[in-house]
């Protein structure tokens, strides 16, 4: 697998699938989630409601992943995953959930036949996960995943996030 880093807009990525840092209700929100919902168009919200109705009536749990079409995005699919909320006292227990966001997203990508996937820095926004730790966890999880995905690109929102992921990837 080839691992790349980019500074930019996840919604503009020309990959098979983009990963959405979703909330458990799959209802859209702020940050990456809101940006993806706005860029994909109203059909994404309808597809997420259908996922909630059929596969995830209690909500998508942290560390799990589910897919919808990408609708108006460049990407064919959106893979939704819910990252854990940071808690210094619970980091050891929650870090495997953050890793699972990445490995489960890649497993879903495999089930779709996706060969290129773009990830955001999951849990580093309003969920408060320290970017350095999230970067180490994400890169290690992706590198250890058994997957047919050929390209994983982390699309970062700031120079600091980019630098953290670059350090983790080196």
PyMOL commands that set and color helices and strands:
alter all, ss='L'
color gray80, all
select helices_A, chain A and resi 10-12+31-40+42-54+88-112+131-144+159-169
alter helices_A, ss='H'
color red, helices_A
select strands_A, chain A and resi 2-7+17-21+65-69+77-81+116-119+151-156
alter strands_A, ss='S'
color yellow, strands_A
deselect
rebuild
show_as cartoon
